Amino acid sequence: MNDEITGMFVEGDPPDAATLEKIAARISASAKPVRALPSNLTLWAISFGIFIALALLVAKVVHFKAIGVLSDRQMGVYYGILLLFGALFSRAVIERMIPGAKRVVPSTVLSIAALVVLGILVAVLFADHSTENFVARGMPCLRLGVISALLSGFLGWRLLQRGYLVSPRETITLYGFFAGLVGVSVLALHCPILNSLHVLVWHVGAMVLAGLAGFFLGSYAD
Amino acid sequence: MVAYQQSDQQAASALVAQVSPPIFQFFLAQSRNRAEAEDLLQDFWLRIHKARATFRPGEPLLPWLYAIARRVRVDHYRKTKGVREHEIVSEQLPEKAAQDSARPAGPKMADLLKSLPESQREVLLLLKVSGMSLEEVARATGVSIGSVKQKAHRAYESLRKRLGTKP
């Protein structure tokens, strides 16, 4: 039966020879040598390197205040998870820069998983749930998180321009979450407030905002 | 492709001659007429030219080409959606009749294909017209191999029903 259906796909009319000549002339006229993009591994290393460097650089400017108050266990788990998601987001973004590239990391699953895992992790790691001066103490964190995400977004945009986006909405939304993760990482290095609600709303909230911004920008570009 | 990236004009012409026919069939099967498919083909080549640095030697070429071809088709579909919605039926009928008389072998299959949901039709075209493997189709469409298999299976089921044949 499959053969029968296959047999129905007869070879159709070829395109007009004149059209092909026109196309060939057009692309030949504007042809300049280009260097192919480096391998996925190199691109991944660049993207992941930007993530780490930017988080460390911004945290250095605003001081690594969190390191003094976090326990070794908290640091190991929190920073480990942030690094893991940084690596996964880098990989997912790179996969979407190259048309027809093999996709290993699904973007929607990754974005949701990152928010859920960070939410659970924060609730487990930080026992304080008080809401004293909740907004007043939170706004500077949200601001820093969003600024870090914007810096990352700018660098990411330069990187994404090297590729070709076949699904801009998906890719830019994904990059929005990735940029937001930079913001969360900067705050994880800087903010000394170990309150689960504070971290969840004002730190992880920066990632949600960046993801939403990515979605709207991506929808506009799509 | 590598020579084309190095701005070899002969390689560019050879690539256009070699790649255009199957891509044209891909567009033609999903367009209203030849002129539209030729417009899509030209747009496709402009984008290939713009994106040529994203092809890495050693990587499979077909998924790269068809991923861009899909994007061209989607953009065109969105751009002309409003026009399609406002077109009156009487304008479409002569076009279809002209196409039928010009291509006696194709229309039956074309009609059957048009009855399929877009995603299934696309997968079937990539597998059967473009001769790509399941993995290549998965790469070109950005979905898993399992999803490609499922869409192809559903497309076959639907075609079988319409043709009245048994598996």
Interface residues (C-beta under 8 A of the other chain):
Chain A: M1 N2 E4 I5 T6 M8 F9 V10 E11 G12 D13 P14 P15 D16 T19 L20 K22 I23 A24 R26 I27 S28 S30 A31 K32 P33 V34 R35 A36 L37 S39 M97 I98 P99 G100 A101 K102 R103 R162 G163 Y164 V166 S167
Chain B: V2 Y4 Q5 Q6 S7 Q9 A12 S13 V16 A17 S20 P21 F24 Q25 L28 A29 R34 A37 E38 L41 Q42 W45 L46 R47 I48 H49 K50 A51 R52 A53 T54 F55 R56 P57 E59 P60 L62 P63 W64 L65 Y66 A67 I68 R70 R71 A102 R103 A105 G106 K108 M109 L112 K128 V129 E136 R139 A140 G142 Y156 L159 R160 L163 T165 K166 P167
